[in-house]
């Protein structure tokens, strides 16, 4: 066990600051996937997904994770959005807060941006606050199209990002974002199913890309979903992971990186579709299934995390 001095030193020597605005996977619209991420020493955040924004900011301010007022955090501290996929529990906060937001970029794979453009930011569903799609354009948000494995700067922040496609059900593309700052990395995965269920090699390809970073102690954290209990029927997973499937996938990464190295990386569990007592039961199932002895971390809305 680390002594308090060691823990203090760890917090001084961090590369990323993360403020969860929402951590859960549906039903509770006040706590849906959204994570503000900034480089160490900076308050210039990118928001990875945007299910819950304003309420999450209010909770973060109440927890002293960031200074308010909320309008300033929305307009000045959040410098852009990384959208993993366009399901409403990942974009509702972005859409609902758009009238009060400031100009910024939406970073997404072309397939993801297409849904935002064709289904949400239209004048029948909502005003078009973007620079493309149905006329007239209000030009508040600018689409920045990500290409697989291409590193680009996140404007207004000190970070860069590389996108990797994920499979979130048949023919439905989600995204993993590898965010970097001064040669250190944080990996955020949107919703994803296991390769064996999805009939995909997307996670295997991702593990092969990040294994060297794990080996070299340059990957500071992995944010990855676990939506359902192990008892969930395979045909009802809808492109999500269970505790058993999560550990099975991370075992593949451990074989590439070395298990001892992977055990040092915080594995932040996102998108749990369990509430109240069921949430604690899902956490217990995760810990029980974790025969790899990983460093599992369970984020709390509005509580700052340092990596």
C-alpha positions as a Python dict, from the first residue, in 0.01 Angstrom:
ca = {
    (1, 'X'): (0, 0, 0),
    (2, 'X'): (129, 346, -86),
    (3, 'X'): (202, 581, 201),
    (4, 'X'): (44, 926, 202),
    (5, 'X'): (371, 1089, 92),
    (6, 'X'): (391, 858, -209),
    (7, 'X'): (29, 933, -302),
    (8, 'X'): (99, 1306, -273),
    (9, 'X'): (403, 1271, -499),
    (10, 'X'): (195, 1075, -751),
    (11, 'X'): (-61, 1357, -766),
    (12, 'X'): (212, 1616, -820),
    (13, 'X'): (354, 1411, -1106),
    (14, 'X'): (45, 1376, -1322),
    (15, 'X'): (-1, 1420, -1696),
    (16, 'X'): (-380, 1450, -1727),
    (17, 'X'): (-665, 1595, -1524),
    (18, 'X'): (-1010, 1442, -1582),
    (19, 'X'): (-1344, 1570, -1454),
    (20, 'X'): (-1631, 1326, -1517),
    (21, 'X'): (-1945, 1521, -1604),
    (22, 'X'): (-2134, 1196, -1648),
    (23, 'X'): (-2032, 835, -1593),
    (24, 'X'): (-2334, 610, -1649),
    (25, 'X'): (-2489, 438, -1950),
    (26, 'X'): (-2849, 539, -1979),
    (27, 'X'): (-3177, 587, -1785),
    (28, 'X'): (-3045, 867, -1561),
    (29, 'X'): (-3029, 1163, -1798),
    (30, 'X'): (-2844, 1369, -1535),
    (31, 'X'): (-2538, 1141, -1540),
    (32, 'X'): (-2454, 1031, -1896),
    (33, 'X'): (-2111, 975, -2053),
    (34, 'X'): (-1899, 1292, -2065),
    (35, 'X'): (-1541, 1343, -1947),
    (36, 'X'): (-1355, 1675, -1942),
    (37, 'X'): (-985, 1606, -2005),
    (38, 'X'): (-698, 1855, -1977),
    (39, 'X'): (-321, 1839, -1977),
    (40, 'X'): (-142, 1884, -1645),
    (41, 'X'): (-130, 2246, -1532),
    (42, 'X'): (-402, 2353, -1775),
    (43, 'X'): (-773, 2431, -1760),
    (44, 'X'): (-815, 2398, -2137),
    (45, 'X'): (-1034, 2089, -2159),
    (46, 'X'): (-1155, 1865, -2437),
    (47, 'X'): (-1482, 1687, -2360),
    (48, 'X'): (-1477, 1318, -2453),
    (49, 'X'): (-1843, 1251, -2530),
    (50, 'X'): (-2116, 1485, -2416),
    (51, 'X'): (-2416, 1299, -2275),
    (52, 'X'): (-2452, 1523, -1970),
    (53, 'X'): (-2289, 1867, -1971),
    (54, 'X'): (-2454, 2145, -1765),
    (55, 'X'): (-2565, 1934, -1468),
    (56, 'X'): (-2224, 1765, -1462),
    (57, 'X'): (-2054, 2105, -1454),
    (58, 'X'): (-2276, 2210, -1163),
    (59, 'X'): (-2180, 1895, -970),
    (60, 'X'): (-1810, 1949, -1050),
    (61, 'X'): (-1825, 2307, -923),
    (62, 'X'): (-2001, 2192, -604),
    (63, 'X'): (-1723, 1935, -554),
    (64, 'X'): (-1457, 2204, -613),
    (65, 'X'): (-1321, 2005, -909),
    (66, 'X'): (-1329, 2327, -1114),
    (67, 'X'): (-1413, 2690, -1047),
    (68, 'X'): (-1736, 2836, -1179),
    (69, 'X'): (-1960, 2989, -1283),
    (70, 'X'): (-2100, 2710, -1497),
    (71, 'X'): (-2143, 2938, -1800),
    (72, 'X'): (-1770, 3013, -1798),
    (73, 'X'): (-1679, 2644, -1777),
    (74, 'X'): (-1904, 2567, -2073),
    (75, 'X'): (-1793, 2858, -2288),
    (76, 'X'): (-1425, 2898, -2195),
    (77, 'X'): (-1289, 2581, -2033),
    (78, 'X'): (-1445, 2326, -2270),
    (79, 'X'): (-1255, 2391, -2593),
    (80, 'X'): (-1414, 2121, -2806),
    (81, 'X'): (-1588, 1784, -2816),
    (82, 'X'): (-1460, 1439, -2907),
    (83, 'X'): (-1772, 1243, -3005),
    (84, 'X'): (-1718, 867, -3002),
    (85, 'X'): (-2056, 784, -3156),
    (86, 'X'): (-2389, 963, -3196),
    (87, 'X'): (-2618, 773, -2959),
    (88, 'X'): (-2813, 1021, -2749),
    (89, 'X'): (-2655, 918, -2419),
    (90, 'X'): (-2326, 1047, -2566),
    (91, 'X'): (-2443, 1366, -2740),
    (92, 'X'): (-2760, 1491, -2568),
    (93, 'X'): (-2573, 1743, -2351),
    (94, 'X'): (-2391, 1882, -2652),
    (95, 'X'): (-2715, 1932, -2842),
    (96, 'X'): (-2915, 2076, -2552),
    (97, 'X'): (-2641, 2320, -2447),
    (98, 'X'): (-2562, 2438, -2799),
    (99, 'X'): (-2771, 2759, -2780),
    (100, 'X'): (-2558, 2885, -2488),
    (101, 'X'): (-2223, 2741, -2597),
    (102, 'X'): (-1930, 2924, -2758),
    (103, 'X'): (-1773, 2850, -3099),
    (104, 'X'): (-1563, 2533, -3094),
    (105, 'X'): (-1481, 2215, -3283),
    (106, 'X'): (-1660, 1882, -3291),
    (107, 'X'): (-1404, 1609, -3360),
    (108, 'X'): (-1547, 1286, -3501),
    (109, 'X'): (-1503, 1011, -3755),
    (110, 'X'): (-1697, 1090, -4076),
    (111, 'X'): (-1963, 824, -4001),
    (112, 'X'): (-2027, 981, -3659),
    (113, 'X'): (-2038, 1338, -3785),
    (114, 'X'): (-2282, 1232, -4057),
    (115, 'X'): (-2546, 1136, -3799),
    (116, 'X'): (-2503, 1464, -3609),
    (117, 'X'): (-2538, 1650, -3938),
    (118, 'X'): (-2828, 1451, -4085),
    (119, 'X'): (-3036, 1365, -3777),
    (120, 'X'): (-2977, 1613, -3493),
    (121, 'X'): (-2846, 1949, -3614),
    (122, 'X'): (-3130, 1996, -3860),
    (123, 'X'): (-3401, 2257, -3847),
    (124, 'X'): (-3671, 1994, -3792),
    (125, 'X'): (-3500, 1832, -3493),
    (126, 'X'): (-3305, 2134, -3360),
    (127, 'X'): (-3134, 2443, -3493),
    (128, 'X'): (-2827, 2374, -3705),
    (129, 'X'): (-2551, 2525, -3493),
    (130, 'X'): (-2281, 2373, -3716),
    (131, 'X'): (-2098, 2474, -4032),
    (132, 'X'): (-2240, 2198, -4254),
    (133, 'X'): (-2569, 2026, -4336),
    (134, 'X'): (-2914, 2180, -4359),
    (135, 'X'): (-2927, 2550, -4437),
    (136, 'X'): (-2898, 2798, -4282),
    (137, 'X'): (-2575, 2717, -4092),
    (138, 'X'): (-2529, 2905, -3764),
    (139, 'X'): (-2155, 2820, -3774),
    (140, 'X'): (-2105, 2788, -3399),
    (141, 'X'): (-1956, 2439, -3423),
    (142, 'X'): (-1705, 2328, -3684),
    (143, 'X'): (-1679, 1964, -3780),
    (144, 'X'): (-1325, 1830, -3778),
    (145, 'X'): (-1313, 1492, -3947),
    (146, 'X'): (-1081, 1240, -3786),
    (147, 'X'): (-894, 979, -3986),
    (148, 'X'): (-792, 646, -3841),
    (149, 'X'): (-444, 655, -3680),
    (150, 'X'): (-381, 1017, -3784),
    (151, 'X'): (-264, 1246, -3503),
    (152, 'X'): (-411, 1596, -3496),
    (153, 'X'): (-397, 1886, -3252),
    (154, 'X'): (-696, 1958, -3029),
    (155, 'X'): (-731, 2331, -3088),
    (156, 'X'): (-723, 2552, -2782),
    (157, 'X'): (-567, 2279, -2568),
    (158, 'X'): (-215, 2144, -2515),
    (159, 'X'): (-317, 1797, -2638),
    (160, 'X'): (-334, 1590, -2954),
    (161, 'X'): (-553, 1293, -3047),
    (162, 'X'): (-546, 981, -3262),
    (163, 'X'): (-874, 805, -3346),
    (164, 'X'): (-931, 431, -3380),
    (165, 'X'): (-1261, 276, -3498),
    (166, 'X'): (-1457, 44, -3269),
    (167, 'X'): (-1751, -186, -3337),
    (168, 'X'): (-2067, -103, -3141),
    (169, 'X'): (-2310, -351, -3289),
    (170, 'X'): (-2355, -463, -3651),
    (171, 'X'): (-2226, -199, -3895),
    (172, 'X'): (-2225, 72, -3626),
    (173, 'X'): (-1900, 259, -3577),
    (174, 'X'): (-1780, 392, -3245),
    (175, 'X'): (-1440, 543, -3163),
    (176, 'X'): (-1144, 513, -2928),
    (177, 'X'): (-947, 834, -2868),
    (178, 'X'): (-577, 817, -2781),
    (179, 'X'): (-508, 1157, -2628),
    (180, 'X'): (-148, 1272, -2583),
    (181, 'X'): (47, 1543, -2402),
    (182, 'X'): (428, 1560, -2377),
    (183, 'X'): (472, 1198, -2482),
    (184, 'X'): (220, 1067, -2227),
    (185, 'X'): (-113, 916, -2328),
    (186, 'X'): (-468, 859, -2207),
    (187, 'X'): (-701, 618, -2390),
    (188, 'X'): (-1077, 679, -2393),
    (189, 'X'): (-1301, 421, -2558),
    (190, 'X'): (-1656, 493, -2658),
    (191, 'X'): (-1906, 209, -2644),
    (192, 'X'): (-1769, -115, -2782),
    (193, 'X'): (-1845, -483, -2800),
    (194, 'X'): (-1592, -764, -2766),
    (195, 'X'): (-1420, -875, -3085),
    (196, 'X'): (-1556, -1229, -3061),
    (197, 'X'): (-1914, -1104, -3034),
    (198, 'X'): (-1879, -828, -3291),
    (199, 'X'): (-1696, -1053, -3539),
    (200, 'X'): (-1441, -774, -3552),
    (201, 'X'): (-1071, -724, -3496),
    (202, 'X'): (-1101, -361, -3389),
    (203, 'X'): (-1002, -409, -3026),
    (204, 'X'): (-715, -640, -3117),
    (205, 'X'): (-579, -374, -3354),
    (206, 'X'): (-614, -112, -3080),
    (207, 'X'): (-433, -330, -2826),
    (208, 'X'): (-148, -382, -3071),
    (209, 'X'): (-118, -5, -3113),
    (210, 'X'): (-114, 83, -2744),
    (211, 'X'): (83, -214, -2605),
    (212, 'X'): (418, -37, -2657),
    (213, 'X'): (288, 261, -2457),
    (214, 'X'): (194, 29, -2170),
    (215, 'X'): (537, -136, -2183),
    (216, 'X'): (709, 203, -2167),
    (217, 'X'): (487, 334, -1880),
    (218, 'X'): (356, 609, -2107),
    (219, 'X'): (-14, 514, -2097),
    (220, 'X'): (-160, 686, -1792),
    (221, 'X'): (-514, 541, -1796),
    (222, 'X'): (-767, 345, -2001),
    (223, 'X'): (-1132, 451, -1991),
    (224, 'X'): (-1344, 156, -2107),
    (225, 'X'): (-1706, 53, -2072),
    (226, 'X'): (-1871, -233, -1886),
    (227, 'X'): (-2243, -199, -1943),
    (228, 'X'): (-2408, -527, -1840),
    (229, 'X'): (-2378, -818, -1598),
    (230, 'X'): (-2228, -1145, -1719),
    (231, 'X'): (-2579, -1295, -1722),
    (232, 'X'): (-2684, -1066, -2011),
    (233, 'X'): (-2762, -1287, -2315),
    (234, 'X'): (-2518, -1245, -2600),
    (235, 'X'): (-2797, -1144, -2840),
    (236, 'X'): (-2895, -861, -2602),
    (237, 'X'): (-2550, -705, -2557),
    (238, 'X'): (-2611, -452, -2839),
    (239, 'X'): (-2240, -386, -2882),
    (240, 'X'): (-2143, -362, -2516),
    (241, 'X'): (-1910, -536, -2271),
    (242, 'X'): (-1971, -742, -1956),
    (243, 'X'): (-1716, -795, -1677),
    (244, 'X'): (-1610, -1129, -1824),
    (245, 'X'): (-1573, -987, -2175),
    (246, 'X'): (-1382, -685, -2044),
    (247, 'X'): (-1128, -901, -1862),
    (248, 'X'): (-1102, -1129, -2164),
    (249, 'X'): (-1015, -831, -2386),
    (250, 'X'): (-767, -684, -2137),
    (251, 'X'): (-600, -1022, -2105),
    (252, 'X'): (-519, -991, -2477),
    (253, 'X'): (-361, -651, -2412),
    (254, 'X'): (-169, -793, -2115),
    (255, 'X'): (-17, -1064, -2334),
    (256, 'X'): (110, -796, -2573),
    (257, 'X'): (233, -548, -2312),
    (258, 'X'): (326, -774, -2024),
    (259, 'X'): (71, -825, -1747),
    (260, 'X'): (284, -658, -1479),
    (261, 'X'): (297, -341, -1687),
    (262, 'X'): (-79, -345, -1751),
    (263, 'X'): (-149, -390, -1379),
    (264, 'X'): (1, -44, -1322),
    (265, 'X'): (-241, 127, -1559),
    (266, 'X'): (-568, 255, -1405),
    (267, 'X'): (-863, 90, -1583),
    (268, 'X'): (-1149, 340, -1546),
    (269, 'X'): (-1486, 169, -1582),
    (270, 'X'): (-1743, 371, -1776),
    (271, 'X'): (-2102, 338, -1900),
    (272, 'X'): (-2242, 97, -1637),
    (273, 'X'): (-2611, 34, -1700),
    (274, 'X'): (-2683, -45, -1335),
    (275, 'X'): (-2825, 180, -1067),
    (276, 'X'): (-2854, 182, -688),
    (277, 'X'): (-2774, -156, -536),
    (278, 'X'): (-2735, -309, -883),
    (279, 'X'): (-2440, -77, -949),
    (280, 'X'): (-2259, -211, -643),
    (281, 'X'): (-2337, -565, -754),
    (282, 'X'): (-2189, -495, -1098),
    (283, 'X'): (-1877, -353, -934),
    (284, 'X'): (-1848, -668, -721),
    (285, 'X'): (-1886, -886, -1031),
    (286, 'X'): (-1609, -691, -1202),
    (287, 'X'): (-1378, -742, -906),
    (288, 'X'): (-1467, -1110, -886),
    (289, 'X'): (-1402, -1167, -1258),
    (290, 'X'): (-1073, -977, -1244),
    (291, 'X'): (-828, -1265, -1213),
    (292, 'X'): (-562, -1042, -1374),
    (293, 'X'): (-548, -821, -1060),
    (294, 'X'): (-594, -502, -1258),
    (295, 'X'): (-618, -152, -1112),
    (296, 'X'): (-994, -101, -1157),
    (297, 'X'): (-1117, 253, -1095),
    (298, 'X'): (-1480, 366, -1069),
    (299, 'X'): (-1531, 733, -1156),
    (300, 'X'): (-1771, 958, -966),
    (301, 'X'): (-1960, 1240, -1134),
    (302, 'X'): (-1794, 1573, -1060),
    (303, 'X'): (-1493, 1428, -875),
    (304, 'X'): (-1155, 1523, -1025),
    (305, 'X'): (-915, 1245, -1128),
    (306, 'X'): (-541, 1281, -1187),
    (307, 'X'): (-337, 1043, -1403),
}
